[in-house]
Amino acid sequence: MNEKVNALVLIYQANLQAAKANLLTYLNSSVGVGEHPDTVGECAKLVDKMAHAKGCLDLLQEMFPPQQSQVEGE
């Protein structure tokens, strides 16, 4: 995988993990989200971000599959 594709994968993995962490905060700790009265709406936005990142990762893997080692078994 070339460096640009690898960088894209890392960006979308980070976006996915950040949205997941924020979603877990909304779901598990009402103290951390006191300034957001529409927590369900905010959760929906985070799920959308996660779905987008996952879709982008899936597309990158489909278009640029990880290449296996040239010499296997050594």
C-alpha positions in Angstrom: 0.0 0.0 0.0 1.5 3.3 -0.9 2.0 6.1 1.7 -0.9 8.2 0.6 -3.4 5.4 0.8 -1.9 4.4 4.2 -2.3 8.0 5.4 -6.0 8.0 4.3 -6.5 4.7 6.2 -5.0 6.3 9.3 -7.2 9.4 9.0 -10.4 7.4 8.7 -9.4 5.0 11.5 -8.8 8.0 13.7 -12.1 9.6 12.7 -13.9 6.4 13.5 -12.3 6.0 16.9 -12.8 9.6 17.9 -16.5 9.4 17.0 -16.9 6.1 18.9 -15.2 7.6 22.0 -17.5 10.6 21.9 -20.6 8.4 21.3 -19.6 6.3 24.3 -19.4 9.5 26.4 -22.9 10.5 25.4 -24.3 7.1 26.1 -22.5 6.4 29.4 -22.0 9.8 31.1 -24.6 12.6 31.1 -22.1 14.8 33.0 -19.8 15.1 30.0 -22.6 16.4 27.7 -24.4 18.9 29.9 -24.1 21.7 27.3 -25.9 19.6 24.6 -29.7 19.4 25.2 -30.3 17.3 22.1 -28.2 14.3 23.0 -30.0 11.9 20.7 -29.4 14.3 17.8 -25.7 14.5 18.7 -25.5 10.7 18.9 -27.1 10.4 15.5 -24.4 12.8 14.1 -21.7 10.7 15.6 -23.2 7.5 14.2 -23.2 9.2 10.8 -19.5 10.1 11.2 -18.7 6.5 12.1 -20.7 5.1 9.2 -18.9 7.5 6.8 -15.4 6.6 8.1 -16.2 2.9 8.0 -17.5 3.2 4.5 -14.4 5.1 3.4 -12.2 2.4 5.0 -14.1 -0.4 3.3 -13.8 1.4 0.0 -10.0 1.9 0.4 -9.6 -1.7 1.3 -11.6 -2.8 -1.8 -9.8 -0.5 -4.1 -6.3 -0.9 -2.6 -6.2 -4.3 -0.9 -3.2 -4.9 1.4 -0.5 -6.7 -0.6 0.8 -10.0 0.7 4.5 -10.5 1.1 6.4 -11.4 -2.1 8.1 -14.3 -0.3 5.8 -16.2 2.1 7.0 -18.7 4.6 10.5 -17.2 5.1 
